[in-house]
Structure formats: structure tokens, C-alpha cells
Amino acid sequence: MIDPLAQIAVGARLAADVTVGAFTVIGPRVELGPGCAIGPHAVITGATRIGARNKIFQFASIGDAPQDKKYAGEPTRLEIGDDNVFREFTSVNRGTAQGGGVTRVGSDNLFMAYTHVAHDCVVGDHCVLANYATLGGHVHLGDWVIMGGYAGIHQFTKVGPHAFLANNTAVTRDVPPYVMAVGAPSVPHSVNSEGLKRRGFSAAQIRNIKNAFRILYRSDLLLADAVAKLKILVPDQPELALLVDFIGESTRSLIR
């Protein structure tokens, strides 16, 4: 299951059914769960723990040192869940001491070719990053986020669950849940209705979210007044709680 031309360091822990291609390098502190398939010419290093059934394609770099000038070799790590796909030339860096020491990737995510996840990022579940999509350090992606090709997210920015970032979008402020963002710098365009339909949201729920979008972005209300109005709706429209909670936790202000 392991090509004889692969280099597996002493100390690496691989489940019995892991496959590893030729010329791949796996470092001594790497853990690979059952069912993982590693292509040729990949590099997995650092204190990196990878769950079950992940697929890592050729030339990917997983778990190497953060691209941060403050980093001085401190022990940091990368934690990856299950059922992720990392395509060609994807890079995922481990954390920094200043950022908590860990980069985390959830489960069932697709990282297309040339995508990058920087140090101390937190990526949820079921996300898709299209080719060349890039996360700066300390970015948080909620579940079900989709990033179009060449989209980029500034350091310390949060993107809420079910958001959609169009191709070439430059995100410099927080993107609320459900919102489709476009442009450079990014602006709110609409609700990610198609994505919500695919995930089983009802027509009534989507209608409620669209109304919340209008309150937040089309009513000319101050943000505090818009949030107050949304809070009144939450008891009867619980899908809006995700939006209200996210706004309350925003640290870089919202795209407007």
C-alpha cells in the first residue's frame, strides 16, 4: 500500500490501509487515519493529525511551517477531520503560538488545485474552495461556505455558514451567513438561495432569510436597529438566529 519510493519517517503513524504514492514525504509527527489515500510527490509534515478517508493529491503541501515572520519554530500543529479532498498544489499551514497554536480543518471539504489555508485558520465542514482560493491567517470559515476561483479572504476575517463568495471576490470584512458576496472589495449581492435549496431549506425559510437580508442591507437602517428588528423575528424564524449571533460576534465589521 506504500510505494517503495515514498519516504515515511520513523515515528509517523499510518493506519494499516493508508496508500502512499511514489516520492511522497511524510514526517515523523504525522498521523494518518484509516482509508486515507496520498498521491505521489506530496509532502505532509509537522505535528499533523489527519482523520479518515482523506484524499491528498500530488504536489500538495500539508502541515508545513506557517508563513509568518514571527514564527520561530514553536511547536504548533494542524488538525484535519474526515473525508476531505486536497487537490494538486494545495497548501495548508499549521498554526502559530500567537494564534493559539493550531490550524483546524473540519470534514467533507473540497480544496481544489492551488488553494491555500494559512496559519491559525478554522475551516468548518462541507466547504468548497475553487482553484486559487486563498485564506489569510486566522480566517474562520463556517460550514457550507463556497469560495469561487481566485477569491481571497483577509487575515482575521470571518465568513458565516452557507455564504457564497463569487470568483475574484476580495473579502476584507466579515461576511454574514447566507450572503452572496461579490467584488473587490466585497459587497453583499444577494442571498445564496440556490445553495440553501440544495441543503434542504424550505421555501418559507429562504423567504425569511431574504427578508432578513433586506432588513440588514436594503432598509437604510443603522446596523444596531436592523439587528434589533431581526432579533424580534428569531422566535418564529429560528433560521435567523445564525445571522443574529454571527453579527454579534463580528470583529472586523460586516461587508456593507
DAJOWO-V522726 format. One record per run of one state. SS is the DSSP state (~ for helix, > for strand, _ for the rest). FROM is the first residue (numbers start at 0). LEN is the number of residues. Records with the same first field share a line. If there is no record, write none. Layout:
BEGIN
SS = FROM-LEN + FROM-LEN
END
This chain:
BEGIN
_ = 0-1 + 2-4 + 8-4 + 14-4 + 20-4 + 26-3 + 32-4 + 38-4 + 44-2 + 50-4 + 56-4 + 64-12 + 80-4 + 86-4 + 93-3 + 99-2 + 105-4 + 111-4 + 117-4 + 123-4 + 129-4 + 135-4 + 141-4 + 147-4 + 153-4 + 159-4 + 165-4 + 171-2 + 175-3 + 182-1 + 184-2 + 191-1 + 198-4 + 217-5 + 234-3 + 249-4 + 254-2
> = 1-1 + 6-2 + 12-2 + 18-2 + 24-2 + 29-3 + 36-2 + 42-2 + 46-4 + 54-2 + 60-4 + 76-4 + 84-2 + 90-3 + 101-4 + 109-2 + 115-2 + 121-2 + 127-2 + 133-2 + 139-2 + 145-2 + 151-2 + 157-2 + 163-2 + 169-2 + 173-2 + 178-4 + 183-1 + 186-5 + 253-1
~ = 96-3 + 192-6 + 202-15 + 222-12 + 237-12
END
